[in-house]
Amino acid sequence: MKTTVTIPDDLFAQAERLAAEWRVSRSQLYATALAQFLARHEPGSVTMLVNSALEGLTDENRLFVEEAARQTLRRSDLP
């Protein structure tokens, strides 16, 4: 499906750079981003369940989990 959206110039420029870096089309980048956004906000999604679990952690434990997640994402195969 084709659609038209309006986004700020700086956001567009960032998306262009990322699409070039990942060597994907702009359409593929936007579709991937939207799919990930929707998955994160779907009731019952893994992200929402994890976020709910994290709410019960102490600040110290939360910092540990957040840093572990950052390190895992850095090592992931995602472009």
N, CA, C and O of each residue as an XYZ file, in Angstrom:
316
protein
N       0.839     -1.166      0.000
C       0.000      0.000      0.000
C       0.888      1.234      0.000
O       1.913      1.263      0.681
N       0.516      2.217     -0.730
C       1.231      3.488     -0.734
C       0.464      4.478      0.130
O      -0.766      4.477      0.173
N       1.227      5.324      0.819
C       0.623      6.359      1.645
C       1.574      7.543      1.709
O       2.751      7.421      1.369
N       1.077      8.656      2.132
C       1.898      9.850      2.286
C       1.839     10.284      3.736
O       0.765     10.365      4.332
N       3.009     10.562      4.301
C       3.084     11.064      5.669
C       4.004     12.274      5.693
O       4.863     12.431      4.825
N       3.823     13.111      6.675
C       4.676     14.275      6.856
C       5.487     14.075      8.122
O       4.938     13.823      9.195
N       6.813     14.191      7.983
C       7.697     14.059      9.135
C       8.682     15.230      9.128
O       8.942     15.813      8.075
N       9.223     15.569     10.277
C      10.192     16.671     10.328
C      11.426     16.368      9.473
O      11.821     15.212      9.320
N      12.025     17.422      8.924
C      13.185     17.270      8.053
C      14.333     16.529      8.725
O      14.972     15.681      8.101
N      14.601     16.842      9.992
C      15.724     16.190     10.666
C      15.474     14.699     10.869
O      16.411     13.905     10.784
N      14.241     14.306     11.133
C      13.899     12.895     11.274
C      14.047     12.181      9.933
O      14.538     11.054      9.872
N      13.619     12.843      8.866
C      13.767     12.282      7.527
C      15.248     12.058      7.203
O      15.618     11.007      6.679
N      16.086     13.040      7.514
C      17.516     12.929      7.228
C      18.144     11.774      8.012
O      18.974     11.036      7.482
N      17.743     11.625      9.276
C      18.252     10.508     10.081
C      17.844      9.171      9.467
O      18.644      8.239      9.395
N      16.594      9.091      9.030
C      16.101      7.853      8.417
C      16.851      7.556      7.120
O      17.186      6.404      6.847
N      17.112      8.573      6.336
C      17.863      8.386      5.088
C      19.259      7.828      5.381
O      19.720      6.904      4.710
N      19.920      8.398      6.386
C      21.267      7.918      6.735
C      21.232      6.469      7.203
O      22.079      5.663      6.816
N      20.244      6.139      8.039
C      20.150      4.777      8.551
C      19.827      3.786      7.441
O      20.408      2.701      7.391
N      18.916      4.145      6.561
C      18.577      3.260      5.440
C      19.816      2.999      4.578
O      20.044      1.873      4.137
N      20.606      4.035      4.344
C      21.832      3.862      3.554
C      22.832      2.973      4.288
O      23.471      2.106      3.692
N      22.954      3.207      5.595
C      23.885      2.408      6.400
C      23.486      0.942      6.410
O      24.338      0.061      6.292
N      22.190      0.679      6.553
C      21.687     -0.693      6.587
C      21.519     -1.291      5.200
O      21.296     -2.494      5.056
N      21.629     -0.443      4.172
C      21.456     -0.868      2.774
C      20.074     -1.461      2.526
O      19.918     -2.530      1.936
N      19.074     -0.714      3.006
C      17.675     -1.080      2.771
C      16.971      0.132      2.177
O      17.448      1.260      2.297
N      15.842     -0.109      1.542
C      15.075      1.003      0.985
C      14.431      1.800      2.111
O      14.260      1.300      3.223
N      14.084      3.022      1.815
C      13.375      3.867      2.776
C      12.068      3.183      3.177
O      11.709      3.173      4.355
N      11.367      2.619      2.217
C      10.105      1.932      2.512
C      10.309      0.776      3.483
O       9.521      0.583      4.409
N      11.377      0.008      3.263
C      11.651     -1.116      4.159
C      11.995     -0.632      5.559
O      11.565     -1.231      6.545
N      12.763      0.441      5.657
C      13.106      1.001      6.959
C      11.849      1.444      7.704
O      11.671      1.117      8.877
N      10.986      2.183      7.028
C       9.761      2.670      7.668
C       8.839      1.513      8.051
O       8.243      1.531      9.128
N       8.715      0.513      7.185
C       7.857     -0.633      7.483
C       8.385     -1.397      8.691
O       7.610     -1.817      9.550
N       9.706     -1.578      8.759
C      10.315     -2.271      9.891
C      10.094     -1.489     11.180
O       9.723     -2.062     12.204
N      10.323     -0.183     11.127
C      10.149      0.655     12.313
C       8.702      0.622     12.801
O       8.452      0.505     14.001
N       7.756      0.725     11.880
C       6.349      0.719     12.268
C       5.947     -0.643     12.833
O       5.206     -0.706     13.813
N       6.423     -1.724     12.232
C       6.100     -3.057     12.738
C       6.636     -3.245     14.153
O       5.951     -3.809     15.006
N       7.859     -2.776     14.408
C       8.431     -2.893     15.741
C       7.668     -2.034     16.745
O       7.420     -2.468     17.870
N       7.299     -0.835     16.350
C       6.522      0.047     17.233
C       5.195     -0.609     17.599
O       4.811     -0.633     18.768
N       4.500     -1.137     16.602
C       3.203     -1.762     16.861
C       3.345     -2.994     17.746
O       2.517     -3.220     18.628
N       4.382     -3.789     17.522
C       4.595     -4.985     18.339
C       4.860     -4.606     19.793
O       4.417     -5.301     20.708
N       5.579     -3.513     20.007
C       5.889     -3.084     21.371
C       4.660     -2.570     22.108
O       4.608     -2.622     23.336
N       3.680     -2.079     21.375
C       2.521     -1.465     22.013
C       1.259     -2.324     21.933
O       0.179     -1.885     22.330
N       1.394     -3.520     21.432
C       0.259     -4.433     21.367
C       0.047     -5.048     22.751
O       0.991     -5.559     23.354
N      -1.186     -4.999     23.253
C      -1.440     -5.596     24.566
C      -1.000     -7.062     24.576
O      -1.313     -7.827     23.663
N      -0.275     -7.430     25.617
C       0.192     -8.806     25.734
C       1.494     -9.068     25.001
O       1.987    -10.196     25.008
N       2.062     -8.044     24.367
C       3.323     -8.263     23.659
C       4.419     -8.562     24.667
O       4.307     -8.218     25.844
N       5.466     -9.196     24.200
C       6.584     -9.538     25.073
C       7.144     -8.280     25.726
O       7.465     -8.282     26.914
N       7.259     -7.209     24.950
C       7.811     -5.976     25.505
C       6.955     -5.456     26.653
O       7.481     -5.058     27.692
N       5.638     -5.458     26.466
C       4.762     -4.964     27.534
C       4.850     -5.862     28.767
O       4.816     -5.373     29.896
N       4.961     -7.167     28.554
C       5.072     -8.083     29.683
C       6.389     -7.875     30.434
O       6.417     -7.890     31.665
N       7.468     -7.683     29.691
C       8.767     -7.429     30.330
C       8.724     -6.112     31.086
O       9.189     -6.029     32.223
N       8.165     -5.077     30.456
C       8.068     -3.784     31.134
C       7.282     -3.895     32.432
O       7.642     -3.280     33.436
N       6.219     -4.670     32.413
C       5.425     -4.857     33.638
C       6.254     -5.540     34.715
O       6.180     -5.176     35.889
N       7.042     -6.529     34.312
C       7.892     -7.233     35.274
C       8.948     -6.301     35.848
O       9.276     -6.380     37.031
N       9.478     -5.421     35.011
C      10.527     -4.502     35.462
C      10.008     -3.484     36.467
O      10.781     -2.966     37.272
N       8.726     -3.193     36.434
C       8.163     -2.204     37.348
C       8.350     -2.609     38.805
O       8.402     -1.748     39.683
N       8.450     -3.903     39.070
C       8.590     -4.380     40.441
C      10.026     -4.432     40.939
O      10.257     -4.773     42.099
N      10.991     -4.105     40.098
C      12.394     -4.186     40.493
C      12.821     -2.976     41.317
O      12.254     -1.890     41.198
N      13.822     -3.187     42.147
C      14.432     -2.059     42.855
C      15.232     -1.246     41.835
O      15.528     -1.734     40.745
N      15.577     -0.021     42.186
C      16.361      0.817     41.278
C      17.684      0.161     40.910
O      18.097      0.202     39.751
N      18.350     -0.442     41.885
C      19.640     -1.082     41.630
C      19.488     -2.230     40.632
O      20.274     -2.350     39.692
N      18.480     -3.067     40.839
C      18.252     -4.186     39.926
C      17.842     -3.697     38.538
O      18.236     -4.279     37.528
N      17.049     -2.627     38.493
C      16.602     -2.086     37.214
C      17.795     -1.604     36.391
O      17.855     -1.844     35.185
N      18.743     -0.924     37.038
C      19.939     -0.444     36.336
C      20.738     -1.610     35.773
O      21.248     -1.531     34.655
N      20.849     -2.691     36.540
C      21.559     -3.876     36.079
C      20.870     -4.471     34.843
O      21.527     -4.782     33.850
N      19.564     -4.624     34.915
C      18.807     -5.212     33.809
C      18.885     -4.319     32.567
O      19.043     -4.828     31.458
N      18.779     -3.014     32.734
C      18.859     -2.098     31.599
C      20.219     -2.178     30.922
O      20.294     -2.188     29.693
N      21.291     -2.234     31.696
C      22.630     -2.335     31.111
C      22.810     -3.676     30.409
O      23.405     -3.732     29.333
N      22.310     -4.744     30.996
C      22.393     -6.061     30.355
C      21.641     -6.055     29.027
O      22.107     -6.637     28.047
N      20.495     -5.407     28.989
C      19.711     -5.326     27.749
C      20.466     -4.532     26.690
O      20.487     -4.925     25.523
N      21.088     -3.417     27.080
C      21.873     -2.619     26.128
C      23.005     -3.439     25.533
O      23.240     -3.402     24.325
N      23.702     -4.175     26.379
C      24.818     -4.999     25.895
C      24.325     -6.102     24.964
O      24.980     -6.421     23.971
N      23.190     -6.675     25.281
C      22.626     -7.715     24.418
C      22.254     -7.144     23.065
O      22.520     -7.770     22.039
N      21.645     -5.969     23.041
C      21.277     -5.343     21.773
C      22.510     -5.012     20.942
O      22.488     -5.165     19.720
N      23.570     -4.566     21.575
C      24.802     -4.260     20.852
C      25.373     -5.503     20.177
O      25.958     -5.414     19.097
N      25.205     -6.652     20.808
C      25.746     -7.898     20.265
C      24.804     -8.593     19.295
O      25.181     -9.588     18.674
N      23.585     -8.087     19.155
C      22.583     -8.757     18.317
C      22.950     -8.634     16.844
O      23.816     -7.845     16.467
N      22.286     -9.415     16.034
C      22.527     -9.429     14.590
C      21.762     -8.357     13.854
O      21.850     -8.278     12.628
N      21.009     -7.522     14.563
C      20.250     -6.470     13.895
C      21.195     -5.484     13.248
O      22.243     -5.153     13.804
N      20.818     -5.011     12.059
C      21.698     -4.026     11.384
C      21.779     -2.726     12.165
O      22.469     -1.796     11.746
